[in-house]
Amino acid sequence: MAEAILKIDQEERNGVRILHVSGPLDSANYDQFKAQMDPLIGKSRARVVLDCQNLTYVNSRGLALLMHYQRVSKLDFSFLGIAALRPRILKGMEMLGLGKFVTSYPTLEEALDMAAAS
């Protein structure tokens, strides 16, 4: 069976870096995701939105990394919006009690609006 691949396409829109994430975020591609995110997170006043409408799976390590990035963003007066998570992923986060630690937005547009206001 072929290993599922994480694909990340980036674009910039009105000063906001958007990462369109497709596929699973798991142990096999955790380092790939981290390598793309680390240069963007931790910059003062950075505005980043993850478009997760095509994100198919996130393991616990990936969820912990998302929580870490949001915490760092808040400390640096930056913005990290996590947009359009699938209901199954949101439900898993809620079951683990992570919903209160990860701020997500129902749509990419809502996350972009919040990024523009930050």
C-alpha positions as CSV (number, residue, x, y, z in Angstrom):
1,M,0.0,0.0,0.0
2,A,1.4,3.4,-1.0
3,E,2.1,5.9,1.8
4,A,-0.3,8.9,1.8
5,I,1.4,12.1,0.9
6,L,1.0,15.5,2.6
7,K,0.9,18.3,0.0
8,I,1.3,22.0,1.0
9,D,0.8,24.8,-1.5
10,Q,1.4,28.3,-0.5
11,E,0.1,31.7,-1.6
12,E,0.0,35.2,-0.3
13,R,-3.2,37.2,-0.3
14,N,-3.3,40.8,1.1
15,G,-0.3,40.2,3.4
16,V,-1.6,36.9,4.7
17,R,0.4,33.7,3.9
18,I,-2.1,30.9,3.1
19,L,-1.0,27.2,3.3
20,H,-3.4,24.9,1.5
21,V,-2.8,21.5,3.2
22,S,-3.9,18.2,1.5
23,G,-3.6,14.7,2.8
24,P,-2.8,13.4,6.2
25,L,-0.6,15.0,8.9
26,D,0.9,12.0,10.7
27,S,4.3,10.7,11.8
28,A,5.4,10.0,8.3
29,N,5.2,13.6,7.2
30,Y,5.3,15.5,10.5
31,D,8.9,16.8,9.8
32,Q,7.8,18.0,6.3
33,F,5.0,20.0,7.8
34,K,7.2,21.4,10.5
35,A,9.9,22.4,8.0
36,Q,7.3,24.5,6.1
37,M,5.7,26.0,9.2
38,D,8.7,26.8,11.4
39,P,10.0,29.7,9.2
40,L,6.5,31.3,9.2
41,I,5.7,31.0,12.9
42,G,7.5,33.1,15.5
43,K,7.9,36.1,13.3
44,S,6.4,39.1,15.0
45,R,3.1,40.2,13.4
46,A,3.1,37.3,11.0
47,R,-0.3,36.4,9.6
48,V,-0.7,32.8,8.5
49,V,-3.8,30.8,7.6
50,L,-3.9,27.0,7.2
51,D,-6.6,26.0,4.7
52,C,-7.4,22.5,6.0
53,Q,-10.4,21.6,3.8
54,N,-8.4,18.8,2.1
55,L,-6.6,17.7,5.3
56,T,-7.7,14.1,5.7
57,Y,-6.2,13.2,9.1
58,V,-4.2,14.6,12.0
59,N,-2.6,12.4,14.6
60,S,-1.9,13.5,18.2
61,R,1.6,14.7,17.4
62,G,0.2,16.9,14.6
63,L,-2.5,18.3,16.9
64,A,0.1,19.1,19.5
65,L,2.2,21.0,16.9
66,L,-0.9,23.0,15.8
67,M,-1.5,23.9,19.5
68,H,2.1,24.9,19.9
69,Y,2.1,27.1,16.8
70,Q,-1.1,28.9,17.9
71,R,0.4,29.5,21.4
72,V,3.6,30.9,19.9
73,S,1.6,33.1,17.5
74,K,-0.3,34.7,20.4
75,L,2.9,35.4,22.3
76,D,4.4,37.1,19.2
77,F,1.3,39.1,18.5
78,S,1.0,37.1,15.3
79,F,-2.0,35.3,13.8
80,L,-2.4,31.7,12.9
81,G,-5.8,30.7,11.6
82,I,-6.8,27.1,11.1
83,A,-9.6,27.0,8.6
84,A,-12.1,24.5,7.3
85,L,-11.2,21.5,9.3
86,R,-13.3,18.4,8.5
87,P,-16.0,17.5,10.9
88,R,-14.3,14.2,11.8
89,I,-11.1,16.1,12.8
90,L,-13.0,18.7,14.8
91,K,-14.9,15.9,16.6
92,G,-11.7,14.1,17.5
93,M,-10.3,17.4,18.8
94,E,-13.4,18.0,21.0
95,M,-13.3,14.4,22.3
96,L,-9.7,14.9,23.4
97,G,-10.6,18.3,25.0
98,L,-8.4,20.2,22.5
99,G,-11.1,22.4,21.1
100,K,-10.5,25.0,23.8
101,F,-6.7,25.1,22.9
102,V,-7.0,25.3,19.1
103,T,-8.9,28.2,17.5
104,S,-10.4,27.2,14.2
105,Y,-12.6,28.9,11.7
106,P,-15.4,27.2,9.6
107,T,-14.2,28.7,6.3
108,L,-11.0,30.0,4.8
109,E,-12.8,33.4,4.2
110,E,-13.6,33.7,7.9
111,A,-10.0,33.0,8.9
112,L,-8.8,35.5,6.3
113,D,-11.2,38.2,7.7
114,M,-9.8,37.6,11.2
115,A,-6.2,37.7,9.9
116,A,-6.9,41.0,8.2
117,A,-8.4,42.4,11.5
118,S,-5.4,41.3,13.6
